[in-house]
Amino acid sequence: MSTRRVRIRNGLDVGKAVVLTAVMSVFGAVACAADGADGTESTTEEAMNEMLLDVESDDGELGAACHVPKTCAGIESAMKKWVAKHRSCGDGLPSCEYIPDLDYVNLCEIVAAKKKDRKKLDALLKAFKDKGCTTTGVCGHTPGSAVCENGTCQWKRDTSCEDCPRDLDPQCTVNNLNALNKCYAEHCLKSPVAHAGFCEDSAECKGAQGTCEEWTSNETAFCPDGTRWHGAFWTPEATKGCAEGNFQNTCCVPWDQPCSYIGSTVSLNIDPFTCATPTGGGMPWVCVDANDTSTCTMAAKMQQPLNPNGPYNADITMISHLGNMAEITGVHRETGAHFRCTGKVSYDISRANTWNCETCQNGACTQCQAQQTYLCSL
């Protein structure tokens, strides 16, 4: 049986210490924390005798008897206290380390702990997950490393990726990733360069009679004219194993329609019926969603996201042309107003292209411009 070390604090009398030490010696019990009925640490005098003991075995074993709080709030509180006690570093102390599991409970800290000290944290993390506990917030993670600065463990950001130039000089890495340039390969993708140029087309894409197409500009379609992406967009079927990395990479297969393949929803930052910001109570833009993208002329619906009234009561048509040019037309079924917007399609969700619009009602027409982006932002 391993020896138990007991540290007495806050005036526990020697008699109690002897009794408690004897009990632990006989039964090998390990006290992690004392809980009240609600799972938080008890403050009653009866429980204080146990809670004031800081018990740890020589070999670091906590054992199955290690007690953890009964509620999610109690477990989270215990983990926070553990983290607070294990942030000091320096001579004679453990080195700092990043513990990914702490991100799960939104404890975004870098800690220093001996291997045996991790056993209590591991028990708390397991209890937190087993109970289905959740927490709010997201840690996020920036490139860097765990370091000891001023006696405290911290995360030191690595800015080498941010400092890379954005010159387009594609490189394929040894991990089959497409890098924007050599600097991006080494400092952003953390993968050495295998050869200059894009990586080879994947066997899966070639097996579907397609080619891997790397996307480099918001004014360039994901697939060139005469082709369309394989399967549904934003799914593995659309990429078919094409190399990932710094570029959107799509498996493009032959398509026999005389137009560019748009294939998804586009957004406009105005209500094209009024040339003004939508007023329906939803988001300040509209989304145009084609019902069938297999042809150049597509019936569509137009809707203001989060507008409780649903889509516009209008006949909407999206027409695609070669060279990524497109137009959207609409006729309102109630007011008779009609519009036509034309422009070059942006295939980026954040970088917009400017389209020209004209809207007419009761013989009066107004011209305006709209900012078009890809997909429907909610």
SVG drawing of the C-alpha trace seen along z (x, -y; Angstrom):
<svg xmlns="http://www.w3.org/2000/svg" viewBox="-52 -57 68 59">
<polyline fill="none" stroke="black" stroke-width="0.4" points="0.0,0.0 1.4,-3.4 2.1,-6.0 -0.3,-8.9 0.9,-12.4 -1.5,-14.6 -1.2,-18.4 -3.1,-19.9 -4.4,-23.5 -6.5,-26.0 -6.0,-24.6 -7.2,-21.0 -6.2,-19.5 -3.6,-16.8 -6.2,-14.2 -8.3,-14.6 -5.3,-14.4 -4.2,-11.1 -7.7,-9.6 -8.0,-10.7 -4.5,-9.5 -5.3,-6.1 -8.6,-5.8 -6.8,-6.6 -4.0,-4.2 -6.5,-1.3 -8.9,-2.0 -6.6,-3.7 -9.2,-6.4 -8.4,-9.5 -10.2,-12.7 -10.3,-15.0 -13.0,-17.4 -16.0,-17.3 -19.3,-18.2 -22.6,-19.4 -25.9,-18.0 -25.9,-20.3 -22.5,-19.1 -20.6,-22.3 -18.1,-22.3 -19.7,-22.1 -19.0,-24.7 -20.4,-22.9 -18.2,-22.3 -18.7,-18.5 -17.4,-18.5 -14.6,-21.0 -12.5,-18.4 -12.3,-16.4 -12.1,-19.4 -9.2,-21.0 -7.1,-17.9 -4.9,-18.0 -4.3,-14.4 -1.9,-12.9 -0.3,-9.5 3.4,-9.1 2.9,-7.4 0.3,-9.9 -2.6,-7.4 -6.0,-8.9 -7.8,-5.5 -11.4,-4.7 -12.5,-6.2 -11.5,-9.7 -14.5,-11.8 -15.7,-14.4 -18.5,-16.9 -22.0,-15.6 -23.1,-18.5 -21.8,-20.1 -21.3,-23.4 -19.3,-21.7 -17.1,-19.8 -16.4,-23.1 -15.5,-24.9 -13.1,-22.1 -11.4,-22.2 -11.0,-26.0 -9.3,-25.6 -7.0,-22.9 -6.0,-25.2 -5.4,-28.2 -3.0,-26.0 -1.0,-24.8 0.0,-27.9 3.2,-28.7 6.5,-27.7 10.2,-28.2 13.2,-26.5 12.4,-23.2 8.8,-23.3 7.2,-21.3 7.4,-22.7 4.4,-24.4 2.1,-22.5 -1.1,-23.0 -3.9,-20.6 -6.4,-20.5 -9.1,-18.8 -9.3,-22.1 -10.7,-23.8 -13.6,-21.4 -14.7,-23.1 -13.6,-26.6 -10.7,-26.8 -8.3,-28.6 -5.2,-28.3 -1.7,-26.9 -0.6,-24.9 2.4,-23.2 1.8,-20.0 3.6,-16.8 2.2,-13.6 0.8,-12.4 -1.0,-15.8 -2.9,-15.2 -4.8,-12.3 -7.2,-14.5 -7.8,-16.7 -8.4,-13.7 -11.0,-12.4 -12.8,-15.8 -12.7,-16.0 -14.1,-12.5 -16.9,-13.2 -17.7,-16.5 -18.1,-14.6 -19.8,-11.6 -22.5,-13.8 -23.1,-15.6 -22.1,-18.9 -21.7,-21.9 -20.2,-25.4 -20.5,-28.6 -17.9,-30.3 -15.1,-29.0 -11.4,-29.1 -10.2,-29.4 -6.6,-28.6 -3.9,-30.7 -0.6,-29.2 2.1,-29.3 3.6,-27.4 3.4,-27.0 6.1,-29.1 7.0,-30.2 7.1,-34.0 7.4,-35.9 6.8,-32.7 3.5,-32.0 2.6,-29.6 1.3,-31.5 0.6,-30.9 3.1,-32.7 1.7,-33.5 3.6,-32.5 3.3,-35.3 5.5,-33.7 2.4,-32.7 0.9,-36.2 4.2,-37.7 4.2,-35.5 3.7,-37.4 0.5,-36.7 2.3,-36.2 0.7,-33.5 3.4,-30.9 1.6,-27.5 3.6,-24.7 2.6,-21.1 3.7,-19.9 4.9,-16.4 1.5,-16.0 -0.3,-16.6 -1.5,-20.1 -1.7,-23.1 0.2,-26.1 -0.1,-29.7 3.7,-29.9 6.7,-28.4 6.4,-30.6 2.7,-29.4 3.8,-25.8 6.5,-26.1 4.9,-28.5 1.1,-28.1 0.6,-24.5 3.7,-23.4 4.6,-21.0 7.7,-21.0 7.5,-21.6 7.5,-18.5 7.4,-20.2 6.5,-23.5 2.9,-23.9 -0.4,-22.4 -0.6,-18.8 -1.7,-16.1 -5.3,-15.4 -6.7,-12.8 -7.4,-9.2 -11.0,-9.6 -11.6,-12.7 -9.9,-11.2 -12.0,-8.1 -15.1,-10.3 -13.7,-11.7 -13.0,-14.9 -10.1,-17.2 -9.1,-19.0 -9.5,-22.8 -8.0,-25.2 -9.9,-28.4 -7.8,-31.5 -10.2,-34.5 -13.7,-35.5 -14.5,-36.3 -13.4,-32.8 -15.9,-30.0 -15.0,-26.9 -15.3,-25.0 -14.4,-26.4 -17.1,-26.8 -18.0,-23.4 -17.7,-21.7 -19.5,-21.6 -18.5,-20.3 -19.2,-16.7 -22.1,-16.1 -23.4,-18.6 -21.2,-21.6 -19.4,-21.8 -19.4,-18.0 -16.7,-15.3 -18.4,-14.5 -17.6,-17.9 -13.9,-17.5 -13.4,-13.8 -10.1,-13.7 -8.6,-16.8 -5.8,-18.3 -6.7,-20.7 -4.6,-23.5 -4.7,-27.2 -7.1,-26.9 -10.7,-25.8 -10.2,-22.7 -13.1,-21.2 -13.5,-18.1 -15.0,-19.4 -16.7,-17.0 -18.0,-17.6 -21.2,-19.7 -23.0,-20.2 -24.8,-23.5 -23.7,-26.7 -23.2,-28.8 -21.1,-29.0 -22.3,-26.7 -23.4,-28.8 -24.9,-26.0 -25.9,-27.7 -27.5,-30.6 -26.4,-34.2 -27.0,-37.2 -27.8,-40.8 -27.4,-43.6 -30.7,-45.4 -34.3,-44.6 -34.1,-44.7 -37.9,-45.6 -37.2,-48.9 -33.4,-49.5 -33.3,-49.9 -32.5,-47.9 -35.1,-45.2 -37.7,-46.2 -39.4,-42.9 -38.0,-42.5 -35.2,-40.1 -31.5,-40.5 -30.5,-43.5 -30.0,-41.5 -31.9,-39.0 -30.9,-35.6 -31.8,-34.2 -32.0,-30.4 -32.4,-28.5 -34.7,-25.5 -32.9,-23.6 -29.2,-24.3 -28.9,-21.8 -29.8,-24.4 -28.8,-27.9 -32.3,-29.4 -33.4,-28.6 -36.6,-29.2 -35.8,-30.6 -37.1,-32.1 -36.0,-35.2 -36.1,-35.6 -34.9,-38.0 -33.2,-35.8 -35.1,-35.5 -38.2,-37.3 -41.1,-35.5 -43.2,-36.1 -41.2,-33.7 -40.1,-34.2 -41.2,-37.1 -44.6,-36.6 -42.9,-36.9 -41.8,-35.0 -37.9,-35.0 -35.6,-33.8 -31.8,-33.4 -30.1,-33.2 -26.4,-32.1 -24.2,-33.1 -20.7,-32.2 -17.8,-33.9 -19.5,-33.9 -22.0,-36.5 -25.5,-36.2 -28.8,-38.1 -31.7,-37.9 -35.2,-39.0 -38.4,-39.2 -42.1,-40.1 -44.1,-40.8 -47.4,-39.0 -49.2,-41.6 -47.8,-45.0 -46.7,-44.2 -43.3,-45.7 -40.4,-44.1 -36.6,-44.3 -33.5,-43.1 -30.0,-42.8 -26.9,-41.9 -23.3,-41.3 -20.3,-39.0 -20.8,-36.4 -18.6,-36.5 -18.0,-33.1 -16.8,-34.4 -19.0,-34.8 -17.2,-37.9 -15.8,-39.7 -18.6,-41.2 -19.0,-42.1 -21.1,-45.1 -24.2,-44.4 -26.4,-46.9 -30.1,-46.8 -33.2,-48.5 -36.6,-48.3 -39.9,-49.5 -43.4,-50.1 -46.4,-51.9 -44.2,-53.0 -41.5,-54.6 -38.1,-53.0 -35.1,-53.5 -31.5,-52.4 -29.2,-51.3 -26.3,-49.1 -26.2,-46.0 -23.4,-44.1 -23.5,-40.4 -21.8,-37.7 -22.0,-33.9 -24.3,-31.6 -26.8,-32.8 -25.5,-34.4 -27.6,-33.9"/>
</svg>
